[in-house]
Amino acid sequence: MIIGIDLGTTNSLVGVFKDGQPQLIRNALGDFATPSAVSLDDEGHLLVGNAARERTSTHPDRTVQAFKRWMGTDHRITLGPRTFRAEELSALVLQSLKADAEAFLGEPVTEAVITVPAYFNEAQRRATRTAGELAGLKVERLLNEPTAAGLAYGLQERAEHTAFLVFDLGGGTFDVSVLEYFEGVVEVRASAGDTRLGGEDFLHALARLFTERCTTLPAPAREALLRGGLGWRAIEQAKRDLSDKDSATMSLQHDGVVHTCPVTRADFEAACEPLLQRLRRPIERALNDAQIDAQALGEVVLVGGASRMPMVRHLTTRLFQRLPLRTIDPDLAIAHGAAIQAGLKARDAALDEVVLTDVMPYSLGVVVNERVGSRVVEDRFSPIIERNTPVPVSRMQTYWTMQDGQSLVRLDIRQGESPVASDNLHLGKLDVPVSPGPAGSVSVAVRFTYDHNGLLEVDVRESGTGKTAHTLVRNSATEMSDAEVEAALAQLRLLKRHPRDQEENRYLLERAKRLYEDRLGEERTAIQSWMNQFETALDTQDERIVRTSRRGFKDALDSIDSGFRF
């Protein structure tokens, strides 16, 4: 069975194409969205999802969110005594989604379509594949998120030669893609984006506004708030309130003192103006590369949870002089598209064949030296496949030797848009022996071949002897080696996890601990009493007693905590 997964910075979702339609799958708590959060408790048990996110403020040194931003790097995250790479943490989220899908379907799940931001580079895409492998999934395809949104909105069912712009502002990344449909093909004309811009950055702007205005908050608490642990929930709640109201009161308790600060929507939008400006450039680049005018677009589609903010809707309305399309819940649209793509992969009879063509989001090329008169200019970037070229693609460029008697050509393979080669992402190297001769007399033909699976093959042919060289590019500097993957698999197998059917119990206890820390006086006493009663019920191991107590415990917590779930 193949499933579709939206692996998000803030939340992740899983779906399947079943009974002729995409169906999203609920987790053990009954929610479609599972927070992309991981925590390690004092007994060494792993928590994933809502229970982990509840520990963000109570156990910040043992809890992590937004680790998707570290995909494709060798950055390590410390949780208590253990360290993890982003691939390993993502694998834990994927395993949780896989378990939910297996519980729903009643059969093993071994394959998946996983969505990625269109602007993910080569290293980030490979890291996502590795995460899938660590989770026990064969990744059949990495699907760009805007393309998934296009499938969810049925763009393939619209009039021929209609162009659409998908504006995808998620928790940690921003993508914009221009898609066109014609003759059974959904073609991505151009993609652009910013993998370090998303809803988390708007949260940080609001947190910074709070620390600037709330003068009673001690300096250590301000620093903790800006680091994203302390008060994350209060800031998120204020952001959501400001989406519905013109003003809100941010409230944060620290060392028994409640600190409050009123904020208006106008204040928030002013604080976010630099972020709104950053949204403009990828839009302009995508329209430029697609060679299409904004007025020629058939629809503008908003997806991603952060696109709910009024300031974002107003920005897109001003830029495109029309109301954007939001008929599908922006939090669910990409997961719907992933489920449809899973159905296409499984050749579900209910789906007409749709051909998807994605584009290469970055230029691929090599480092060269260029002779300008008598001077040699070093460290220049020579693109072989330019950005927004449809994939799969194969392109060739010819290069000549620079020195008399040169016997080796070293290809330094890079990905990016800077003319200065060293500013671009290093992907790999290939040394090619050549026949010695006068400078410029020996050439090498370099062919880059890039496919849907994100594999870059490099073939080189020397003109004099006809000798060839070949490599499949891997970024060894940041990518996990085969030995590291095996070691990570062994570590993940040893980690202890709470059974899926106990997740709601653990979530409610962690929620109660967070509320106990936040509240004072009679409410705190009541929370302690409710926890004691629930833990006593758990000790009986009688499912009927536990179920009745759990319902009462949840209702009691809801009575004093009306905030968001996800």
C-alpha positions in Angstrom: 0.0 0.0 0.0 1.3 3.5 -0.9 0.4 6.6 1.1 0.9 10.3 0.6 2.6 12.4 3.3 2.9 16.1 3.8 6.0 16.3 6.0 5.7 19.8 7.3 7.8 22.1 9.5 5.0 22.7 12.0 2.5 19.9 11.3 2.6 16.7 9.2 -0.3 14.8 7.6 -0.9 11.5 5.9 -3.5 10.4 3.4 -4.4 7.6 0.9 -6.4 7.4 -2.3 -9.2 5.1 -1.4 -12.8 4.5 -2.7 -12.2 6.9 -5.6 -11.1 9.9 -3.6 -8.3 11.2 -1.4 -8.8 10.4 2.3 -6.8 12.0 5.1 -6.1 9.8 8.0 -6.6 10.8 11.6 -4.0 10.2 14.3 -4.6 8.5 17.7 -6.1 11.7 19.1 -8.5 12.0 16.2 -6.7 14.9 14.4 -5.6 15.1 10.8 -2.5 17.1 11.7 0.3 15.7 13.8 2.7 18.3 15.2 6.2 17.8 13.8 7.6 17.8 17.4 9.8 15.2 19.2 10.6 15.0 22.9 12.5 12.6 25.1 11.1 12.1 28.7 13.1 11.4 31.8 12.7 7.7 31.4 14.2 7.8 27.9 10.8 7.3 26.2 10.2 9.2 22.9 7.1 11.4 22.4 6.0 12.5 19.0 3.3 14.9 18.1 0.9 16.7 20.5 2.4 15.2 23.6 5.8 16.3 22.6 4.6 19.8 21.7 3.0 20.2 25.1 6.5 19.8 26.6 8.0 22.8 24.5 7.7 25.1 27.5 8.0 22.6 30.4 11.0 20.7 29.0 12.7 22.9 26.3 16.0 21.1 26.6 14.4 17.8 25.8 11.9 18.9 23.1 12.4 20.2 19.5 10.2 21.5 16.7 10.9 23.0 13.3 13.8 20.6 12.6 12.8 20.5 9.0 14.9 23.6 8.6 18.0 21.6 9.4 17.4 19.0 6.6 20.3 18.7 4.3 22.9 19.8 6.9 25.0 17.9 9.4 23.6 19.9 12.3 22.9 17.8 15.4 20.1 18.5 17.9 20.5 17.5 21.5 17.6 16.1 23.5 18.7 15.3 27.0 21.6 12.8 26.7 21.0 12.0 23.1 21.8 13.8 19.8 19.9 13.5 16.6 20.2 14.7 13.0 17.1 16.2 11.3 16.7 13.1 9.2 16.3 11.0 12.3 13.8 13.3 13.9 11.8 13.5 10.7 11.9 9.7 10.5 10.3 9.6 14.0 7.4 11.7 12.7 7.1 9.6 9.5 7.0 6.4 11.7 4.1 7.9 13.7 2.2 8.8 10.4 3.0 5.3 9.1 1.5 3.7 12.3 -1.6 5.9 11.9 -2.0 4.8 8.3 -1.6 1.1 9.1 -4.2 1.3 11.9 -6.6 3.0 9.5 -6.0 0.6 6.6 -5.5 -2.6 8.5 -2.5 -3.6 6.5 1.3 -2.9 6.3 2.4 0.3 4.6 5.8 0.2 2.8 5.7 2.9 0.2 5.1 6.7 0.2 4.9 9.8 -1.8 6.4 12.6 0.4 6.0 16.3 -0.4 8.9 18.7 -0.2 9.2 22.5 -0.7 9.7 23.2 -4.4 12.8 25.3 -3.4 14.5 22.5 -1.5 18.0 21.9 -2.8 19.6 18.7 -3.7 21.0 18.0 -0.2 17.6 18.7 1.4 15.8 16.3 -1.0 18.3 13.5 -0.3 17.9 14.0 3.4 14.1 13.6 3.0 14.6 10.3 1.2 16.9 9.2 4.0 14.3 10.1 6.6 11.8 7.9 4.7 14.3 5.0 4.6 14.9 5.3 8.3 11.1 5.2 8.9 10.8 2.0 6.9 9.3 3.5 3.8 10.3 3.3 0.2 10.0 6.8 -1.1 8.4 6.4 -4.5 8.5 10.1 -5.3 9.3 13.4 -3.8 6.5 15.7 -4.9 6.9 19.5 -4.8 4.4 21.0 -2.5 2.9 23.5 -4.9 2.4 20.7 -7.5 0.6 18.7 -4.8 -1.6 21.8 -4.2 -2.4 21.9 -7.9 -3.5 18.3 -7.8 -5.7 18.9 -4.8 -7.4 21.8 -6.5 -8.0 19.7 -9.6 -6.1 22.1 -11.9 -5.9 19.2 -14.4 -9.7 19.4 -14.7 -9.7 23.1 -15.8 -9.7 24.6 -19.2 -6.7 23.9 -21.5 -3.8 26.3 -21.3 -4.9 27.8 -18.0 -2.0 29.1 -15.9 -2.2 29.1 -12.1 0.1 30.5 -9.4 0.3 28.5 -6.1 1.4 30.6 -3.1 2.5 28.2 -0.4 3.5 29.7 3.0 4.0 27.0 5.5 5.4 26.9 9.0 9.1 27.1 7.9 9.3 27.5 4.1 7.8 29.6 1.3 7.3 28.4 -2.2 5.6 30.0 -5.2 5.1 28.0 -8.5 3.5 28.8 -11.8 1.6 25.8 -13.2 -0.1 25.3 -16.6 -2.4 22.6 -17.7 -2.6 21.3 -21.3 -3.4 18.0 -23.0 -3.3 15.9 -19.9 -0.1 17.4 -18.6 0.3 19.6 -15.4 3.4 21.5 -16.2 5.3 23.5 -13.6 6.5 26.5 -15.6 8.6 28.0 -12.8 9.3 27.7 -9.1 10.9 30.1 -6.6 11.0 30.4 -2.9 12.7 30.8 0.4 13.5 27.8 2.6 14.1 30.0 5.6 10.8 31.9 5.6 7.5 30.7 7.1 5.0 31.1 9.8 7.7 30.5 12.5 9.3 33.8 11.4 6.1 35.7 11.9 5.8 34.1 15.3 9.4 35.3 16.1 8.5 38.8 15.0 5.5 38.8 17.4 7.7 37.4 20.2 10.2 40.2 19.6 7.4 42.8 19.7 6.3 41.4 23.1 9.8 41.5 24.5 10.2 45.1 23.4 6.9 46.3 24.9 6.7 44.2 28.0 9.2 46.0 30.2 8.4 44.0 33.3 9.7 40.8 31.7 13.2 39.9 33.1 16.1 39.6 30.6 16.5 35.8 30.9 12.8 35.3 30.2 13.1 37.6 27.1 16.0 35.6 25.8 14.2 32.3 26.4 11.1 33.6 24.6 13.2 34.7 21.5 14.8 31.2 21.5 11.4 29.7 20.9 10.9 27.6 24.0 9.3 29.7 26.8 5.9 31.2 25.9 5.7 29.6 22.4 2.1 28.7 22.9 1.1 32.2 24.2 2.7 33.8 21.1 1.0 31.3 18.8 -2.4 32.0 20.4 -1.9 35.7 20.0 -1.1 35.3 16.3 -4.2 33.2 15.8 -6.3 35.8 17.7 -5.0 38.6 15.5 -6.2 36.7 12.4 -9.8 37.0 13.7 -9.7 40.2 15.7 -8.1 43.7 15.4 -6.4 43.4 18.8 -5.3 40.8 21.3 -3.6 40.6 24.7 -0.4 38.5 24.9 0.0 37.0 28.4 3.1 35.1 29.7 3.7 33.8 33.2 7.2 33.7 34.6 8.3 32.9 38.1 4.8 33.3 39.4 4.2 36.7 37.8 1.9 37.2 34.9 3.2 39.6 32.3 0.7 41.0 29.7 1.0 43.2 26.7 -1.8 44.4 24.4 -1.0 44.3 20.6 -3.0 45.4 17.6 -3.1 43.8 14.2 -1.6 46.9 12.8 1.3 46.6 15.3 1.9 43.0 14.2 1.7 43.8 10.5 4.2 46.7 10.9 6.6 44.3 12.8 6.3 41.8 9.9 6.8 44.3 7.1 10.4 43.0 6.3 9.0 39.5 6.0 6.2 40.6 3.7 8.9 42.2 1.5 10.7 38.9 1.4 7.6 37.3 0.0 7.6 39.6 -3.0 10.9 38.6 -4.6 10.2 34.9 -5.2 6.8 35.8 -6.7 8.5 38.2 -9.1 11.2 35.7 -10.0 8.7 32.9 -10.7 6.6 35.1 -13.0 9.7 36.3 -14.7 11.1 32.8 -15.3 7.6 31.6 -16.5 7.5 34.6 -18.8 3.9 35.3 -17.8 2.1 38.4 -16.6 0.3 38.4 -13.3 -2.9 39.5 -15.1 -2.8 36.4 -17.4 -3.1 34.0 -14.4 -6.3 32.0 -14.3 -6.2 31.5 -10.5 -4.0 32.3 -7.5 -4.2 29.5 -4.9 -3.2 30.0 -1.3 -2.0 27.0 0.7 0.0 26.5 3.9 -1.3 27.4 7.4 0.5 30.7 7.5 -1.5 31.9 4.5 -4.4 32.3 6.9 -3.0 35.5 8.3 -5.0 38.5 6.9 -1.8 40.4 6.1 -0.8 37.6 3.7 -4.2 37.5 2.0 -4.2 41.3 1.6 -0.7 41.2 0.1 -1.7 38.6 -2.5 -4.9 40.5 -3.3 -2.9 43.7 -3.9 -0.2 42.0 -6.0 -2.6 40.1 -8.3 -5.6 42.4 -8.2 -8.0 39.5 -7.3 -9.2 37.4 -4.4 -7.1 34.2 -4.0 -8.7 30.8 -4.2 -9.0 29.1 -0.7 -11.8 26.5 -1.2 -9.7 23.8 0.5 -8.4 24.1 4.0 -4.9 25.6 3.5 -3.5 23.2 6.1 -4.8 20.1 4.3 -4.4 21.0 0.6 -0.9 19.6 0.2 -1.7 16.3 2.0 -4.8 15.9 -0.4 -2.4 16.4 -3.4 0.1 13.8 -2.0 -2.8 11.3 -1.6 -3.8 11.9 -5.2 -0.3 11.4 -6.4 -0.1 8.2 -4.4 -3.2 7.0 -6.2 -1.6 7.9 -9.5 1.4 5.9 -8.6 -0.8 3.0 -7.7 -2.6 3.4 -11.0 -6.0 3.7 -9.3 -8.8 3.2 -11.8 -10.8 6.2 -10.5 -8.0 8.6 -11.6 -7.5 9.6 -15.2 -3.8 9.5 -16.1 -2.2 12.9 -15.4 1.4 13.6 -16.4 3.2 15.9 -13.9 6.3 17.8 -15.1 8.3 19.5 -12.4 11.2 21.8 -12.8 14.7 22.0 -11.5 14.4 24.8 -8.9 18.1 25.7 -8.9 20.8 25.9 -11.6 23.3 23.1 -11.7 26.8 23.7 -13.1 30.6 23.6 -12.5 33.3 25.9 -11.2 35.4 27.4 -14.1 38.2 29.9 -14.6 37.8 32.4 -17.4 40.6 34.1 -19.4 39.9 37.9 -19.9 42.8 39.2 -22.0 45.9 38.3 -20.2 44.2 37.8 -16.9 42.6 34.7 -15.5 39.4 35.2 -13.5 38.9 32.3 -11.0 35.9 30.9 -9.1 33.2 31.6 -11.8 30.0 29.6 -12.0 29.1 28.0 -15.4 25.5 26.7 -15.4 24.8 23.5 -17.4 21.2 23.0 -16.4 19.5 26.4 -15.6 16.9 26.8 -13.0 13.2 26.1 -13.9 14.2 23.7 -16.7 11.6 20.9 -16.8 12.8 17.5 -15.5 13.8 14.9 -16.4 16.5 16.7 -18.4 19.9 16.2 -19.9 22.2 19.0 -21.0 25.8 19.2 -22.2 28.5 21.9 -22.1 32.1 21.8 -23.5 35.1 23.1 -21.6 38.8 23.5 -22.6 42.1 23.2 -20.7 43.6 26.4 -19.3 47.3 25.4 -19.1 50.0 23.9 -21.3 50.5 20.3 -20.5 47.4 20.1 -18.3 46.7 16.4 -17.5 43.7 16.7 -15.2 40.4 18.5 -15.2 38.7 18.7 -11.9 34.9 19.2 -12.0 33.6 21.0 -8.9 29.8 20.5 -9.2 27.7 23.3 -7.7 24.0 24.2 -7.3 22.8 27.8 -7.0 22.4 31.2 -8.7 25.5 33.2 -7.7 28.1 34.1 -10.4 30.7 33.4 -7.7 30.9 29.6 -7.8 32.1 29.2 -4.1 28.8 31.0 -3.0 26.8 28.1 -4.4 26.1 24.7 -2.8 28.9 22.2 -3.3 27.4 18.9 -4.5 30.5 16.8 -5.4 33.7 16.5 -7.4 34.9 14.4 -10.3 38.6 14.2 -11.5 39.0 13.5 -15.2 42.5 12.7 -16.6 43.1 14.3 -20.0 45.8 14.1 -22.7 48.5 16.8 -22.1 48.7 19.4 -24.8 48.8 23.2 -25.4 46.3 25.2 -23.4 42.9 25.2 -25.1 43.7 22.3 -27.4 42.0 19.6 -25.3 38.3 19.7 -24.5 35.9 17.7 -22.3 32.2 17.4 -22.9 30.3 17.5 -19.6 26.7 16.1 -19.6 24.4 16.5 -16.6 21.3 14.3 -16.4 18.7 15.0 -13.7 15.6 12.9 -13.1 12.3 13.0 -11.2 13.9 11.2 -8.2 16.4 14.0 -7.7 19.4 11.9 -9.0 22.1 13.9 -10.8 24.4 11.9 -13.1 27.5 13.4 -14.6 29.1 12.0 -17.7 32.4 13.4 -19.1 34.0 12.6 -22.5 37.5 13.7 -23.4 37.8 14.9 -27.0 41.3 13.5 -27.8 41.1 9.9 -26.6 37.4 9.5 -26.2 37.9 8.3 -22.6 34.9 8.7 -20.4 34.2 9.2 -16.7 30.9 8.9 -14.8 29.6 9.7 -11.3 26.3 9.7 -9.5 26.5 12.9 -7.4 26.2 12.6 -3.6 26.9 15.5 -1.2 29.2 13.6 1.1 29.8 16.7 3.3 26.2 16.7 4.6 24.6 13.5 3.5 24.4 10.5 5.8 26.7 7.7 4.6 25.5 4.1 4.4 27.2 3.3 7.6 25.6 6.4 9.3 22.2 5.3 8.1 22.7 1.8 9.5 23.8 3.2 12.8 20.8 5.6 12.9 18.5 2.6 12.2 20.0 0.7 15.0 19.6 3.7 17.4 16.0 4.2 16.4 15.2 0.6 17.0 16.5 0.9 20.6 14.5 4.0 21.5 11.5 3.3 23.7 8.1 4.5 22.6 4.7 4.6 24.2 2.2 2.3 22.4 -0.1 4.1 20.0 -3.2 3.3 22.0 -1.7 5.1 25.0 -0.9 8.4 23.1 -4.0 10.2 24.3 -3.3 9.4 27.9 0.3 10.7 27.6 -0.9 13.8 25.7 -3.5 14.7 28.5 -0.9 14.3 31.2 1.6 16.5 29.4 -1.1 19.0 28.7 -2.0 19.0 32.4 1.7 19.6 33.4 1.9 22.6 31.0 -1.3 24.1 32.4 -0.1 23.5 36.0 3.0 25.4 35.2 1.0 28.3 33.6 -1.7 28.7 36.3 -1.8 29.7 40.0 -3.9 29.3 43.1 -7.1 27.3 42.9 -6.7 26.3 39.3 -3.3 24.8 40.0 -4.8 22.8 43.0 -7.6 21.6 40.8 -5.2 20.4 38.0 -3.1 18.5 40.5 -6.3 16.8 41.8 -7.4 15.9 38.3 -4.0 14.4 37.5 -4.0 12.3 40.6 -7.5 10.9 39.8 -6.5 10.1 36.2 -3.2 8.4 37.2 -5.1 6.3 39.8 -7.4 5.2 37.0 -4.4 4.3 34.8 -3.0 2.2 37.6 -6.1 0.0 37.5 -5.3 -1.1 33.9 -9.0 -1.5 33.5 -9.8 -0.1 30.0 -13.4 0.8 31.0 -12.3 2.7 34.1 -9.5 4.4 32.1 -11.8 5.4 29.3 -14.4 7.0 31.6 -11.7 8.8 33.6 -9.9 10.0 30.5 -13.2 11.6 29.2 -13.7 13.4 32.5 -10.0 14.5 32.7 -10.2 15.9 29.1 -13.4 17.8 29.9 -11.9 19.3 33.1 -8.8 20.5 31.2 -11.0 21.9 28.4 -12.9 23.9 31.0 -9.8 26.0 31.8 -7.9 25.8 28.5 -9.8 26.9 25.4 -6.7 27.4 23.3 -5.8 25.7 20.0 -4.9 22.0 19.5 -2.8 22.4 16.3 
